[in-house]
Amino acid sequence: MLIEWSEKFSLHHELLDQQHQELFDLANTVQRLDPDSADKAELSKLFKEFFDYMAKHFKEEEAYMQSLDYPLLGQHKKFHESIIFGMTKILKEKKGIVELQKSMKMIAQKWLVEHILENDLKIEKWRKSITVDEDDFQAPLS
C-alpha cells in the first residue's frame, strides 16, 4: 500500500515537512519494487538510504523539539532510538527480498505514518500552545 503525503502530516515546519515527504517517497519506492525482478542488493541499498535519511531526520527533529522546550523530548528520543535499533537489526539480518520488502512495508506503516500521526503531531500541538498570536494580544488601555 503506497502512502501519500498530505497536509494532515504537516508540522508546519518547512525542513521537517520536506524530510517527512522524502521519507514517504523512499518508502514508496521500496513498496513499488517487484520482488520477482528486484535484486537483494538494490533493496538493501534503498533500505540503507531510508535508514540513513531517517537517522538524519531524527537529529533535526530532536533539535527542533529542544528549541521549543518540548516536554516529551526524552520520551520522543527513546522512540526514535527504538526505531533505529529495529532498523539496525533488520539491516544486520540475512533476509531475502520478500522479507526485506515486508520489513520495509512495516516500517513505512508503523514507524513512519503512525509515528508522525501519533507523536510528531503532538510537537505541532505544543508549538501552537506556546505561540502567542499577535492578533490575540492587546496592549493595556492607558
DSSP file (Angstrom, degrees, kcal/mol; ACC not computed):
  #  RESIDUE AA STRUCTURE BP1 BP2  ACC     N-H-->O    O-->H-N    N-H-->O    O-->H-N    TCO  KAPPA ALPHA  PHI   PSI    X-CA   Y-CA   Z-CA
    1    1 A M              0   0    0      0, 0.0     2,-0.2     0, 0.0    30,-0.1   0.000 360.0 360.0 360.0 119.5    0.0    0.0    0.0
    2    2 A L        -     0   0    0     29,-0.1     2,-0.6     1,-0.0    26,-0.0  -0.497 360.0-143.5 -73.8 144.6    1.5    3.3   -1.1
    3    3 A I        -     0   0    0     21,-0.2     2,-0.4    -2,-0.2    25,-0.2  -0.946  12.7-155.6-115.2 116.8    1.4    6.1    1.5
    4    4 A E        -     0   0    0     -2,-0.6     2,-0.1     1,-0.0    17,-0.0  -0.729  18.1-118.5 -95.8 139.6    0.8    9.6    0.1
    5    5 A W        +     0   0    0     -2,-0.4     2,-0.3    16,-0.1    -1,-0.0  -0.466  39.8 170.4 -68.4 141.4    1.8   12.7    1.9
    6    6 A S    >   -     0   0    0     -2,-0.1     3,-2.1     1,-0.0     4,-0.2  -0.945  49.7 -97.3-146.0 169.6   -1.0   15.1    2.9
    7    7 A E  G >  S+     0   0    0     -2,-0.3     3,-2.0     1,-0.3    -2,-0.0   0.757 113.2  75.4 -59.9 -25.5   -1.4   18.2    5.0
    8    8 A K  G 3  S+     0   0    0      1,-0.3    -1,-0.3     3,-0.0    -3,-0.0   0.721  96.1  50.7 -62.4 -17.2   -2.6   16.1    7.9
    9    9 A F  G <  S+     0   0    0     -3,-2.1    -1,-0.3     8,-0.0    -2,-0.2   0.505  86.1 121.1 -92.7  -6.1    1.0   15.1    8.4
   10   10 A S    <   -     0   0    0     -3,-2.0     4,-0.1    -4,-0.2   114,-0.0  -0.332  41.5-173.7 -70.9 135.2    2.3   18.7    8.4
   11   11 A L        -     0   0    0      2,-0.3    -1,-0.1    -2,-0.1     3,-0.1   0.356  46.6-120.5 -97.4   0.3    4.2   20.0   11.3
   12   12 A H  S    S+     0   0    0      1,-0.2     2,-0.4     2,-0.1    -2,-0.1   0.874  80.1 119.4  56.5  39.0    4.2   23.5    9.7
   13   13 A H     >  -     0   0    0      1,-0.1     4,-2.9     2,-0.0     5,-0.3  -0.961  59.9-147.3-132.6 112.0    8.0   23.4    9.8
   14   14 A E  H  > S+     0   0    0     -2,-0.4     4,-2.3     1,-0.2     5,-0.2   0.872  93.0  43.1 -53.2 -50.4    9.4   23.5    6.3
   15   15 A L  H  > S+     0   0    0      2,-0.2     4,-2.4     1,-0.2    -1,-0.2   0.941 117.0  45.4 -64.7 -48.3   12.5   21.4    6.8
   16   16 A L  H  > S+     0   0    0      1,-0.2     4,-2.6     2,-0.2    -2,-0.2   0.890 113.2  50.6 -65.2 -38.6   10.8   18.7    8.8
   17   17 A D  H  X S+     0   0    0     -4,-2.9     4,-2.4     2,-0.2    -1,-0.2   0.910 110.6  49.7 -64.6 -40.9    7.9   18.5    6.4
   18   18 A Q  H  X S+     0   0    0     -4,-2.3     4,-2.2    -5,-0.3    -2,-0.2   0.913 111.7  48.8 -62.4 -41.8   10.3   18.2    3.5
   19   19 A Q  H  X S+     0   0    0     -4,-2.4     4,-2.5     2,-0.2    -2,-0.2   0.912 109.8  51.0 -65.5 -42.2   12.1   15.4    5.3
   20   20 A H  H  X S+     0   0    0     -4,-2.6     4,-2.2     1,-0.2    -1,-0.2   0.920 110.1  50.6 -60.1 -42.3    8.9   13.6    6.1
   21   21 A Q  H  X S+     0   0    0     -4,-2.4     4,-2.4     1,-0.2    -2,-0.2   0.904 109.6  50.3 -62.8 -40.8    7.9   13.8    2.4
   22   22 A E  H  X S+     0   0    0     -4,-2.2     4,-2.7     2,-0.2    -1,-0.2   0.897 108.9  51.9 -64.2 -40.0   11.3   12.4    1.4
   23   23 A L  H  X S+     0   0    0     -4,-2.5     4,-2.5     2,-0.2    -1,-0.2   0.898 109.2  50.2 -63.1 -39.8   10.8    9.5    3.8
   24   24 A F  H  X S+     0   0    0     -4,-2.2     4,-2.6     2,-0.2   -21,-0.2   0.926 110.6  50.3 -61.7 -44.2    7.4    8.8    2.3
   25   25 A D  H  X S+     0   0    0     -4,-2.4     4,-2.1     2,-0.2    -2,-0.2   0.920 111.2  47.8 -61.5 -44.5    9.0    8.8   -1.2
   26   26 A L  H  X S+     0   0    0     -4,-2.7     4,-1.8     2,-0.2    -1,-0.2   0.919 112.5  49.1 -62.6 -43.4   11.7    6.4   -0.1
   27   27 A A  H  X S+     0   0    0     -4,-2.5     4,-2.2     1,-0.2    -2,-0.2   0.911 111.6  49.2 -62.8 -41.4    9.2    4.1    1.5
   28   28 A N  H  X S+     0   0    0     -4,-2.6     4,-2.0     2,-0.2    -1,-0.2   0.836 104.7  58.6 -68.8 -32.0    7.0    4.2   -1.6
   29   29 A T  H  X S+     0   0    0     -4,-2.1     4,-0.6     1,-0.2    -1,-0.2   0.928 109.6  44.2 -60.6 -44.0   10.0    3.4   -3.8
   30   30 A V  H >< S+     0   0    0     -4,-1.8     3,-1.0     1,-0.2    -2,-0.2   0.905 110.4  55.3 -66.5 -41.0   10.5    0.2   -1.9
   31   31 A Q  H 3< S+     0   0    0     -4,-2.2    -1,-0.2     1,-0.2    -2,-0.2   0.856 105.7  52.9 -59.9 -35.2    6.8   -0.6   -1.9
   32   32 A R  H 3< S+     0   0    0     -4,-2.0    -1,-0.2    -5,-0.1    -2,-0.2   0.636  83.5 110.4 -78.9 -13.7    6.7   -0.3   -5.8
   33   33 A L    <<  -     0   0    0     -3,-1.0     3,-0.0    -4,-0.6    -3,-0.0  -0.365  69.2-131.2 -64.3 138.6    9.6   -2.8   -6.3
   34   34 A D    >>  -     0   0    0      1,-0.1     4,-3.0    -2,-0.1     3,-1.4  -0.825   8.6-149.5 -89.5 116.3    8.6   -6.1   -7.8
   35   35 A P  T 34 S+     0   0    0      0, 0.0    -1,-0.1     0, 0.0    63,-0.1   0.742  96.0  58.4 -61.2 -20.3   10.2   -8.8   -5.6
   36   36 A D  T 34 S+     0   0    0      1,-0.1    -3,-0.0    61,-0.1    61,-0.0   0.775 119.7  25.7 -78.5 -25.5   10.4  -11.0   -8.7
   37   37 A S  T <4 S+     0   0    0     -3,-1.4     2,-0.2     2,-0.1    -1,-0.1   0.650 103.3  87.8-112.3 -19.3   12.5   -8.6  -10.7
   38   38 A A     <  -     0   0    0     -4,-3.0     2,-0.3     1,-0.0    59,-0.1  -0.523  69.4-136.7 -78.7 146.6   14.3   -6.6   -7.9
   39   39 A D     >  -     0   0    0     -2,-0.2     4,-2.1     1,-0.1     3,-0.3  -0.710  19.1-115.2-102.7 161.3   17.6   -7.9   -6.6
   40   40 A K  H  > S+     0   0    0     -2,-0.3     4,-3.0     1,-0.2     5,-0.2   0.852 113.8  56.6 -61.7 -37.6   18.6   -8.0   -2.9
   41   41 A A  H  > S+     0   0    0      2,-0.2     4,-2.2     1,-0.2    -1,-0.2   0.907 107.9  48.5 -62.1 -41.8   21.4   -5.5   -3.4
   42   42 A E  H  > S+     0   0    0     -3,-0.3     4,-2.1     2,-0.2    -2,-0.2   0.927 114.5  44.9 -63.5 -45.8   19.0   -2.9   -4.8
   43   43 A L  H  X S+     0   0    0     -4,-2.1     4,-2.6     1,-0.2    -2,-0.2   0.904 112.6  51.1 -66.4 -41.5   16.6   -3.4   -2.0
   44   44 A S  H  X S+     0   0    0     -4,-3.0     4,-2.6     2,-0.2    -1,-0.2   0.894 109.2  51.8 -62.5 -39.9   19.3   -3.4    0.6
   45   45 A K  H  X S+     0   0    0     -4,-2.2     4,-2.4    -5,-0.2    -2,-0.2   0.926 111.8  45.8 -62.6 -45.4   20.7   -0.1   -0.8
   46   46 A L  H  X S+     0   0    0     -4,-2.1     4,-2.6     2,-0.2    -2,-0.2   0.908 112.1  51.6 -63.4 -42.0   17.3    1.5   -0.7
   47   47 A F  H  X S+     0   0    0     -4,-2.6     4,-2.6     2,-0.2    -2,-0.2   0.918 111.1  47.4 -61.5 -44.2   16.7    0.2    2.9
   48   48 A K  H  X S+     0   0    0     -4,-2.6     4,-3.1     2,-0.2     5,-0.2   0.898 110.9  51.6 -65.0 -40.5   20.1    1.7    4.0
   49   49 A E  H  X S+     0   0    0     -4,-2.4     4,-2.5     2,-0.2    -2,-0.2   0.920 111.3  47.7 -60.7 -43.9   19.3    5.0    2.3
   50   50 A F  H  X S+     0   0    0     -4,-2.6     4,-2.5     2,-0.2    -2,-0.2   0.927 112.9  49.1 -60.9 -46.2   16.0    5.1    4.1
   51   51 A F  H  X S+     0   0    0     -4,-2.6     4,-2.4     2,-0.2    -2,-0.2   0.936 112.6  46.5 -58.9 -50.4   17.7    4.2    7.4
   52   52 A D  H  X S+     0   0    0     -4,-3.1     4,-2.1     1,-0.2    -1,-0.2   0.901 114.0  47.9 -61.9 -41.9   20.4    6.9    6.9
   53   53 A Y  H  X S+     0   0    0     -4,-2.5     4,-2.6    -5,-0.2    -1,-0.2   0.902 111.1  50.8 -67.5 -39.4   17.9    9.6    6.0
   54   54 A M  H  X S+     0   0    0     -4,-2.5     4,-2.6     2,-0.2    -2,-0.2   0.913 109.2  50.9 -64.3 -42.1   15.6    8.7    8.9
   55   55 A A  H  X S+     0   0    0     -4,-2.4     4,-1.5     2,-0.2    -1,-0.2   0.913 112.0  47.4 -61.1 -43.0   18.6    8.9   11.3
   56   56 A K  H  X S+     0   0    0     -4,-2.1     4,-1.8     1,-0.2    -2,-0.2   0.922 111.7  51.0 -62.3 -44.8   19.5   12.4    9.9
   57   57 A H  H  X S+     0   0    0     -4,-2.6     4,-3.0     1,-0.2     5,-0.2   0.901 105.1  55.9 -60.9 -42.5   15.8   13.4   10.2
   58   58 A F  H  X S+     0   0    0     -4,-2.6     4,-2.6     1,-0.2    -1,-0.2   0.888 105.8  51.7 -60.1 -39.1   15.6   12.3   13.8
   59   59 A K  H  X S+     0   0    0     -4,-1.5     4,-2.0     2,-0.2    -1,-0.2   0.926 112.5  45.6 -62.4 -44.6   18.5   14.6   14.8
   60   60 A E  H  X S+     0   0    0     -4,-1.8     4,-2.1     2,-0.2    -2,-0.2   0.921 113.9  48.9 -63.2 -44.6   16.9   17.6   13.1
   61   61 A E  H  X S+     0   0    0     -4,-3.0     4,-2.4     1,-0.2    -2,-0.2   0.893 110.6  50.3 -65.2 -40.0   13.5   16.8   14.7
   62   62 A E  H  X S+     0   0    0     -4,-2.6     4,-2.3    -5,-0.2    -1,-0.2   0.879 108.9  51.8 -67.1 -37.2   15.1   16.4   18.1
   63   63 A A  H  X S+     0   0    0     -4,-2.0     4,-2.1     2,-0.2    -1,-0.2   0.901 110.1  50.0 -63.6 -40.3   16.9   19.8   17.8
   64   64 A Y  H  X S+     0   0    0     -4,-2.1     4,-1.1     2,-0.2    -2,-0.2   0.926 110.3  49.2 -63.5 -45.0   13.6   21.4   16.8
   65   65 A M  H  <>S+     0   0    0     -4,-2.4     5,-2.6     1,-0.2     3,-0.5   0.904 110.2  51.7 -61.8 -40.2   11.9   19.8   19.9
   66   66 A Q  H ><5S+     0   0    0     -4,-2.3     3,-1.4     1,-0.2    -1,-0.2   0.895 105.0  55.8 -63.4 -39.0   14.7   21.1   22.1
   67   67 A S  H 3<5S+     0   0    0     -4,-2.1    -1,-0.2     1,-0.3    -2,-0.2   0.765 110.5  46.0 -64.9 -23.9   14.3   24.6   20.7
   68   68 A L  T 3<5S-     0   0    0     -4,-1.1    -1,-0.3    -3,-0.5    -2,-0.2   0.421 109.8-122.7 -93.8   0.2   10.6   24.5   21.7
   69   69 A D  T < 5 -     0   0    0     -3,-1.4    -3,-0.2    -4,-0.3    -2,-0.1   0.920  39.0-163.9  52.2  45.1   11.4   23.1   25.2
   70   70 A Y    > < -     0   0    0     -5,-2.6     3,-1.5     1,-0.2     4,-0.2  -0.430  14.9-145.9 -63.8 122.6    9.1   20.3   24.2
   71   71 A P  T 3  S+     0   0    0      0, 0.0     3,-0.3     0, 0.0     4,-0.2   0.704  95.0  52.0 -68.9 -19.2    8.2   18.4   27.5
   72   72 A L  T 3> S+     0   0    0      1,-0.2     4,-2.7     2,-0.1     5,-0.2   0.159  73.7 113.6-100.9  18.8    8.0   15.0   25.8
   73   73 A L  H <> S+     0   0    0     -3,-1.5     4,-2.9     1,-0.2     5,-0.2   0.917  75.6  49.8 -56.7 -48.1   11.5   15.2   24.2
   74   74 A G  H  > S+     0   0    0     -3,-0.3     4,-1.8     1,-0.2    -1,-0.2   0.915 113.9  44.9 -59.5 -44.8   13.0   12.4   26.3
   75   75 A Q  H  > S+     0   0    0      2,-0.2     4,-1.7     1,-0.2    -1,-0.2   0.901 113.8  50.4 -64.4 -42.1   10.2   10.1   25.5
   76   76 A H  H  X S+     0   0    0     -4,-2.7     4,-2.2     1,-0.2    -2,-0.2   0.898 108.1  52.6 -65.4 -41.5   10.3   11.0   21.8
   77   77 A K  H  X S+     0   0    0     -4,-2.9     4,-2.7     1,-0.2    -1,-0.2   0.889 106.6  53.6 -61.5 -39.3   14.0   10.4   21.7
   78   78 A K  H  X S+     0   0    0     -4,-1.8     4,-2.1     2,-0.2    -1,-0.2   0.884 107.5  50.9 -63.4 -37.7   13.6    6.9   23.1
   79   79 A F  H  X S+     0   0    0     -4,-1.7     4,-1.9     2,-0.2    -2,-0.2   0.925 109.9  49.7 -65.0 -43.5   11.0    6.2   20.5
   80   80 A H  H  X S+     0   0    0     -4,-2.2     4,-2.5     1,-0.2    -2,-0.2   0.926 109.6  51.9 -58.2 -45.2   13.5    7.3   17.8
   81   81 A E  H  X S+     0   0    0     -4,-2.7     4,-2.6     1,-0.2    -1,-0.2   0.881 107.6  51.8 -60.7 -38.7   16.2    5.1   19.4
   82   82 A S  H  X S+     0   0    0     -4,-2.1     4,-2.3     2,-0.2    -1,-0.2   0.867 109.5  50.0 -68.0 -34.5   13.9    2.1   19.3
   83   83 A I  H  X S+     0   0    0     -4,-1.9     4,-2.6     2,-0.2    -2,-0.2   0.945 112.2  46.6 -66.0 -48.0   13.2    2.7   15.6
   84   84 A I  H  X S+     0   0    0     -4,-2.5     4,-2.7     1,-0.2    -2,-0.2   0.909 112.6  50.7 -61.1 -42.6   16.9    3.0   14.8
   85   85 A F  H  X S+     0   0    0     -4,-2.6     4,-2.3    -5,-0.2    -1,-0.2   0.933 111.5  47.8 -60.0 -46.3   17.6   -0.2   16.8
   86   86 A G  H  X S+     0   0    0     -4,-2.3     4,-2.0     1,-0.2    -2,-0.2   0.895 113.5  46.9 -62.7 -41.4   14.9   -2.1   15.0
   87   87 A M  H  X S+     0   0    0     -4,-2.6     4,-2.6     2,-0.2    -1,-0.2   0.888 110.4  52.6 -69.2 -38.4   16.1   -0.9   11.6
   88   88 A T  H  X S+     0   0    0     -4,-2.7     4,-2.0     2,-0.2    -2,-0.2   0.920 109.1  50.6 -61.0 -43.6   19.7   -1.8   12.5
   89   89 A K  H  X S+     0   0    0     -4,-2.3     4,-1.6     1,-0.2    -2,-0.2   0.917 110.7  48.4 -60.5 -44.3   18.6   -5.3   13.5
   90   90 A I  H  < S+     0   0    0     -4,-2.0    -2,-0.2     1,-0.2    -1,-0.2   0.913 110.8  51.2 -63.1 -42.9   16.8   -5.7   10.2
   91   91 A L  H  < S+     0   0    0     -4,-2.6    -1,-0.2     1,-0.2    -2,-0.2   0.847 110.6  48.9 -63.8 -34.1   19.9   -4.5    8.2
   92   92 A K  H  < S+     0   0    0     -4,-2.0    -1,-0.2    -5,-0.2    -2,-0.2   0.781  94.8  88.8 -77.9 -26.9   22.1   -7.0   10.0
   93   93 A E  S  < S-     0   0    0     -4,-1.6     2,-1.0    -5,-0.2    -3,-0.0  -0.406  83.6-120.2 -72.9 147.1   19.9  -10.0    9.5
   94   94 A K        +     0   0    0     -2,-0.1     2,-0.3     0, 0.0    -1,-0.1  -0.782  49.4 163.9 -87.5 106.4   20.3  -12.0    6.4
   95   95 A K        -     0   0    0     -2,-1.0     2,-0.1    -4,-0.1    -5,-0.0  -0.887  34.5-120.3-125.3 154.6   16.9  -11.7    4.7
   96   96 A G     >  -     0   0    0     -2,-0.3     4,-2.5     1,-0.1     5,-0.2  -0.281  41.1 -93.7 -81.1 175.6   15.6  -12.4    1.3
   97   97 A I  H  > S+     0   0    0      1,-0.2     4,-2.8     2,-0.2     5,-0.2   0.912 124.1  50.7 -58.9 -46.7   13.9   -9.8   -1.0
   98   98 A V  H  > S+     0   0    0      1,-0.2     4,-2.3     2,-0.2    -1,-0.2   0.906 112.1  47.1 -61.7 -42.2   10.4  -10.7    0.2
   99   99 A E  H  > S+     0   0    0      2,-0.2     4,-2.5     1,-0.2    -1,-0.2   0.902 112.9  48.8 -67.3 -41.3   11.4  -10.4    3.8
  100  100 A L  H  X S+     0   0    0     -4,-2.5     4,-2.5     2,-0.2    -2,-0.2   0.922 112.9  47.7 -62.6 -43.4   13.2   -7.1    3.3
  101  101 A Q  H  X S+     0   0    0     -4,-2.8     4,-2.2     2,-0.2    -2,-0.2   0.898 111.4  50.6 -65.7 -39.1   10.3   -5.7    1.4
  102  102 A K  H  X S+     0   0    0     -4,-2.3     4,-2.0    -5,-0.2    -2,-0.2   0.914 110.7  49.4 -63.2 -43.4    7.9   -6.9    4.1
  103  103 A S  H  X S+     0   0    0     -4,-2.5     4,-2.5     1,-0.2    -2,-0.2   0.906 109.9  51.8 -61.5 -41.9   10.0   -5.2    6.8
  104  104 A M  H  X S+     0   0    0     -4,-2.5     4,-2.7     1,-0.2    -1,-0.2   0.888 107.5  51.7 -64.0 -39.2   10.1   -2.0    4.8
  105  105 A K  H  X S+     0   0    0     -4,-2.2     4,-2.3     2,-0.2     5,-0.2   0.906 110.1  49.4 -63.4 -40.8    6.3   -2.0    4.5
  106  106 A M  H  X>S+     0   0    0     -4,-2.0     4,-2.8     2,-0.2     5,-0.7   0.915 111.5  49.0 -63.8 -42.7    6.0   -2.4    8.2
  107  107 A I  I  X>S+     0   0    0     -4,-2.5     5,-1.8     1,-0.2     4,-0.7   0.930 110.6  50.9 -61.8 -45.1    8.5    0.4    8.8
  108  108 A A  I  <>S+     0   0    0     -4,-2.7     5,-1.9     3,-0.2    -1,-0.2   0.905 120.6  33.8 -60.6 -42.4    6.5    2.6    6.4
  109  109 A Q  I  <>S+     0   0    0     -4,-2.3     5,-2.0     3,-0.2    -2,-0.2   0.971 129.4  28.6 -79.2 -56.4    3.2    2.0    8.1
  110  110 A K  I  <>S+     0   0    0     -4,-2.8     5,-0.6    -5,-0.2    -3,-0.2   0.962 129.9  31.0 -73.4 -53.9    4.1    1.6   11.8
  111  111 A W  I  <<S+     0   0    0     -5,-0.7    -3,-0.2    -4,-0.7    -1,-0.1   0.811 128.4  33.1 -83.0 -29.6    7.2    3.7   12.2
  112  112 A L  I  ><S+     0   0    0     -5,-1.8     4,-2.3    -6,-0.2     5,-0.2   0.944 126.6  28.6 -90.9 -64.9    6.6    6.4    9.6
  113  113 A V  I  ><S+     0   0    0     -5,-1.9     4,-2.9     2,-0.2     5,-0.3   0.957 126.8  42.0 -65.3 -52.1    2.9    7.1    9.4
  114  114 A E  I  ><S+     0   0    0     -5,-2.0     4,-3.0     1,-0.2     5,-0.4   0.884 114.0  53.5 -65.6 -36.0    1.9    6.2   12.9
  115  115 A H  H  >XS+     0   0    0     -5,-0.6     4,-2.2     2,-0.2     5,-2.1   0.933 113.1  43.2 -62.3 -45.0    4.9    7.9   14.4
  116  116 A I  I  <>S+     0   0    0     -4,-2.3     5,-2.0     3,-0.2    -2,-0.2   0.957 119.8  41.7 -65.2 -49.9    4.1   11.1   12.6
  117  117 A L  I  <5S+     0   0    0     -4,-2.9    -2,-0.2    -5,-0.2    -1,-0.2   0.894 125.7  32.7 -66.8 -40.3    0.4   11.0   13.3
  118  118 A E  I  <5S+     0   0    0     -4,-3.0    -3,-0.2    -5,-0.3    -1,-0.2   0.776 136.2  13.6 -91.3 -26.5    0.7    9.8   16.9
  119  119 A N  I >X5S+     0   0    0     -4,-2.2     3,-1.0    -5,-0.4     4,-0.7   0.794 120.8  49.8-117.4 -51.5    3.9   11.5   18.1
  120  120 A D  I >><S+     0   0    0     -5,-2.1     4,-1.2     1,-0.3     3,-1.1   0.865 105.2  59.1 -65.0 -35.4    5.1   14.2   15.8
  121  121 A L  H 3><S+     0   0    0     -5,-2.0     4,-2.0    -6,-0.3    -1,-0.3   0.733  95.3  65.1 -68.3 -18.5    1.8   16.0   15.6
  122  122 A K  H <> S+     0   0    0     -3,-1.0     4,-2.3     2,-0.2    -1,-0.3   0.823  96.9  57.0 -67.3 -30.7    2.0   16.4   19.3
  123  123 A I  H <X S+     0   0    0     -3,-1.1     4,-2.9    -4,-0.7    -2,-0.2   0.931 106.8  47.5 -64.2 -45.0    5.0   18.6   18.7
  124  124 A E  H  X S+     0   0    0     -4,-1.2     4,-2.5     2,-0.2    -2,-0.2   0.902 110.6  51.7 -63.3 -40.8    2.9   20.9   16.5
  125  125 A K  H  X S+     0   0    0     -4,-2.0     4,-1.7     2,-0.2    -1,-0.2   0.917 111.6  47.5 -61.6 -42.5    0.1   21.0   19.1
  126  126 A W  H  X S+     0   0    0     -4,-2.3     4,-1.4     2,-0.2    -2,-0.2   0.929 110.0  52.3 -63.2 -45.9    2.7   22.0   21.7
  127  127 A R  H  X S+     0   0    0     -4,-2.9     4,-1.0     1,-0.2     3,-0.5   0.917 109.9  49.0 -57.7 -44.0    4.2   24.7   19.4
  128  128 A K  H  < S+     0   0    0     -4,-2.5     3,-0.3     1,-0.2    -1,-0.2   0.867 107.9  54.9 -63.5 -35.6    0.7   26.1   18.8
  129  129 A S  H  < S+     0   0    0     -4,-1.7    -1,-0.2     1,-0.2    -2,-0.2   0.771 113.7  40.1 -71.0 -25.0    0.1   26.2   22.6
  130  130 A I  H  < S+     0   0    0     -4,-1.4     2,-0.5    -3,-0.5    -1,-0.2   0.508  94.6  96.3-101.7  -5.4    3.2   28.2   23.3
  131  131 A T     <  -     0   0    0     -4,-1.0     2,-0.6    -3,-0.3    -4,-0.0  -0.740  66.9-143.7 -89.3 126.7    3.0   30.6   20.3
  132  132 A V        -     0   0    0     -2,-0.5     2,-0.6     3,-0.0    -2,-0.1  -0.792  11.5-139.3 -90.0 122.5    1.4   33.9   21.1
  133  133 A D    >>  -     0   0    0     -2,-0.6     3,-1.5     1,-0.2     4,-0.8  -0.722   6.5-143.7 -81.3 122.0   -0.7   35.1   18.2
  134  134 A E  T 34 S+     0   0    0     -2,-0.6     3,-0.5     1,-0.3    -1,-0.2   0.800 100.0  59.5 -58.0 -30.3   -0.1   38.9   17.9
  135  135 A D  T 34 S+     0   0    0      1,-0.2    -1,-0.3     3,-0.0    -2,-0.0   0.787 104.2  50.6 -68.9 -26.1   -3.8   39.4   16.9
  136  136 A D  T <4 S+     0   0    0     -3,-1.5     2,-0.5     2,-0.0    -1,-0.2   0.652  95.9  85.8 -84.4 -15.0   -4.8   37.9   20.2
  137  137 A F     <  -     0   0    0     -4,-0.8     2,-0.5    -3,-0.5    -5,-0.0  -0.744  57.1-177.0 -92.4 127.0   -2.5   40.2   22.2
  138  138 A Q        -     0   0    0     -2,-0.5     3,-0.1     3,-0.0    -3,-0.0  -0.984  25.5-124.2-124.0 132.2   -3.9   43.6   23.1
  139  139 A A        -     0   0    0     -2,-0.5     3,-0.1     1,-0.1     2,-0.0  -0.412  41.2 -94.7 -67.6 146.9   -1.9   46.2   24.8
  140  140 A P        -     0   0    0      0, 0.0     2,-0.2     0, 0.0    -1,-0.1  -0.323  43.1-106.6 -62.8 145.0   -3.5   47.5   28.0
  141  141 A L              0   0    0      1,-0.1    -3,-0.0    -3,-0.1     0, 0.0  -0.497 360.0 360.0 -70.6 139.8   -5.6   50.7   27.6
  142  142 A S              0   0    0     -2,-0.2    -1,-0.1    -3,-0.1    -3,-0.0   0.437 360.0 360.0-105.3 360.0   -3.9   53.7   29.0
